[in-house]
Amino acid sequence: MNKILKAHISLLIANLIYALNFTIAKDVMPNFILPSAFILLRVMGALFLFSFSYFIFFFQKIELKDILRFAICGLFGVAINQLFFFEGLNLTTPINAAIVMTTNPILVMLLSFIIVKEAISFKKILGITLGFIGASTLILSDGAIDLSSNNSTGNLFVFINATSYGLYLVIVKPLLNKYHPLTVLFYVFAFGLLFVLPFGYDDLTNVKWGTIPVNIYLEIIFVVVCTTFIAYLLNSSALKTLTASTVSIYIYLQPILASLFAIFLGADFLDEKKIIASVLIFSGVYLVSIRPSESMKQKLS
């Protein structure tokens, strides 16, 4: 299979997992496990799986000069990213959080330009704009954004999360160009655990495991194995081939995939607004992901 096509399929599967995760994770938090404890549990579980895969199947030595970059990626890609998102979600509405998260591709485009001098083309701007409009249309169909002061702290936390993850996508790519994704994620999550541990340790030790029903345990396993281990691995594998901007714009597919899942369960229905929004989003993803032809590259050089 063509590696570019394989990368896009990986992103599609990863974002399908993320779309399902919103429904599944909210069953676990905060009734059974508090957010900071759940994040620590996710990181610990994923690190175990990355460690097993890394040491048993794909051990690769790293250069000492890259340790600092791994640590920074663990800070922005795991600790700040996850802690601020869940804390922000507790302090604002789900619609507010979803709308703020749509800024992620815009932030990635700007950070890529500032940090790695990645060109901002008209097609990329148009694609992100179309994706933003389409995703916002789908999200706001469930309600209105609330800009009251009560949600300002939560909105800020989610924005910090979006910025943190955007920065992570940009700074982790050189490591993925150099090492296998399992190597990168093992070290990123190892440092991430160090940063998350102080925030979630007390809450995790106070979890009443005996009162948690079987279906919640299954949902916890899904979040650890699928949302954290598999989705991070799929995203990293795709980022090895594609640009950070292309990886980030797939976030706009999450409302579509969530809607399709709801339609499949009979909890929602397909209408004209969803169709138009889907066309806008897919058009945006296409415009951001297409690469310039060799002749165009020569003209630009």
N, C-alpha and C positions, 0 to 999 in steps of 0.2 A: 504494500500500500504506500502511496506517495506520503512522505513525511509531513508535508504541509496539511494534507487532508486528515492525516492521523492526528495532528495537533488540534485541528478544529473539532474533530469528533471528541477528543479528550476534553476540550473546553465545554462542549455541549453537555457531556455527561456530568462534568464537575458542577456546572450551573444548574442542572436538573437536581442534583443532590442538594445544592444550596437552597433551591426553591422549595423542596420538600422539608428541609430542615426547619424553616420558620414555623411550620405547623407542628412538627415533632418536638422541637426543643421547648416550646412554650408549655407542653404537657409536663415537662420535668421541672421547669423553673416557674416560680420560686416555691411551689407547694412541697416539693420533695428535696430539692437541692438548691441552695442559693446561687446566684450567678457567679460570684467569684470562686466558689467551691466547684461549680460545674466546669468553669474554664480550667482550673487546675487539674481536674479529673480528665478533661479532654487532652490537655497537654501531656500529662503523665501517660495516659493510654496510648496516644499517638507516638510519643517518644519510645515507648516499649516496642511498638510495632516497627518504627523506623530503625531502632537499634538492632532488633532481631534480623531484619532484612539486610541492614548494612553489614553487620559482622558475619552473618552466615552466608549471604548470597553475593554481596558486592562490596567487599572491603577495599577502600581506596585511601591512600595517605594524602594529607593536605599540606600545603606550605604554611609555615608559621606566619608569614606576612599577611595571610588571609584571615587569621583568627579574629582580628578586630572587625573586619567586614562581616564575618559570621555573627559576631556578637551584636553588631548594629542591626543586622537582619532579624535576629531573635527578638530584639527590643521592639522594632517597628512592625515586623511581620507576624509576631505572636503575641507579645505582652500588651503593648499599647493598642494594637489592632483589636484584640478580643476583649480586653478589660473595658475599654472606652465604649465599645459597641453595646455590650450588655448593660453596662451602667447607664449609658445614654438611653437605651430602649426602656429602662425602668423609669426614666425621668421625662419621657416625651411619648407621643402617640406612635403607633406602628406606621401610620401614613407619613407623619413627619420624618421618621427615621428612613423610610424607603425613599422619600423625595430627596433628603439630604445625601443619601448614598448614591444617587444618580450623578452627583458631582464627581465621583471617582474617576471616570474616564477623562473628564476635563482636566482634573488635577494631574493625572498621569501624563497627559499630552504636554502640559506646561512643565512638569518636573523633568520629563524626558528631554525637552528642549533646553532647559536650564542646565541639567547635570551632564547629559551625554550628547547634547547638541543634535538631537534627532529633529529633522526638519518638520515643520508644521505646514502641511499642504492644504490646499483648498478642499480636496476630497476628504481629508481627515476631519477638517472642521465641519464640513457638510454632514459627514457620516455621524459624528458625535452629536450634532444638533438634531438630526432626524431621530437618532436613538433616544436622546433625552426627551424629545416631544412625545414619542411613542410610549416610552416607559412611564412618563408622567401622566399621560392620558389614562393608561391602564390602572395605575396606582390610585389616582384621584377619582376613578369611577366608584371606588368603595367609600368615598367620603371626601371631606375638604381638609386642606392643610390648616393647622392651628398655629398662628403666629403669636399667641399670647405669651406674656412674660413667664407664665407658669412652666412653659416648655423650653425656655431659652437655654437653660443649662443642659438639658438633654439633647437639644439640637446641636449645641456646641460640641458635646462629647461625641456625637455621631459624626460630626464634621471632622473632628480630630481623628477618629477612627478611619474615615475615608481617606484623609490626607496621609495617615500613617501607612495604610495598606498600599496606597499609590506610590509612596516613597519606597516601600519595600520592593514592589515590582520592578522599579527602576534600578535599585542598588543590588538586587540579588541576581539580575541577569548576567553580569560578568562572571559570577561564581558558577552559574549554570552552564555558561559557555566553556568553562574550564573543568568542571567536575560533573559526575553523574548526579541526577536529581536526588537519589537516596543519600548520597554523601552530603549534599547541601542541606537537605531537610533534617538529617540526623543532628548536625551541628547547630542548625538554626533552632530546632526544638530543644536541644540540650541547653542552649543559652536562654531560650524562652522560658524554660522551666525555672531557671534561677531567678528570673525577673518576676514570674507569676507567683512563685511559692509563698512569699511573705503576705500576699493579698488574699490567698484562698485557703491557707493551711488551717486556720482556726475553724472556719465554716465547714471545711471538709471533714474535720475530726468530729464535728457535732452532728453529722448526718445520721439519722436513725434508719439504718439500712434494713432493719427487720420489718419496718412498716411500708416499705416500697413494694408495690404489686409487680407481678411478673411482666405485664405489658410495659410498665415504665422502665424496668431493667432492659427490655428489648429496645426501647427507644434510646436509652443511654448508650447501648452498644452501637446503635445506628449512628449516633452523633460522633462517637469516638472513632469508629472504624470507617464509616463512609464520609461524614462531613469533614472530619479532621485528617485522617490518614489518607484515604483514597483521593479526596478532592484536592488536597494540597499536592499530592503526588501527580495527579493529572494536570493541574495548573502549571506545576513546575516543569513537567515534561513538555507541555505546549510552549511555555516561555523560552525553553531552550531553542525552539525553532522560530517562533513568532516574536513580534515586538511587544513591549509592555502595553502600548496603546491598544493593540489588537486583543490581548488577553483581558484588559480592563473593560472594553466595550461589551464583552459578553455578559456583564452584569445586567445590561438592559434586557437580556432574554429571560431573566428570572421571573418577572411578572407574567410573561407569556406562559412559561412552563408551569408556574403556580396556577394560572387560570385553566390551563389544559388539564392539570391534575384535578382541580375542583370540578370541571366539566365531566371528567371521567367518573368521578364519584357521585355525580348528580347534584352537587352543591352549587353549581353555576351553569350558565348557558352561553352559547356562542351568539354574539350579536355584531352589528355593523361596526360599532366602536372598537371592539376587540380585533376585528379583521383589519381595519385601517391602521390601528396601533401596531399590529404585528407586521404589516407591510413596511411601515416606517422603521421599525426596529431592525428587521432583517436587511432592509436597504442600507441602514446606517452601519451595521456590522460588515456588510459586503464592502462598502466604500472605505472603511478604515482598514480592512484586512487585505485588500488587493495591493499587490506590489507593483511599482512602476516597471514598465518594460525596459529591456536593456538599452533600446534606442533613446528612451526618455531619460534614463540615467546618464547616458552620454551627453545629452543636451544640457542636463542640469550640472554636469561636472565641468 
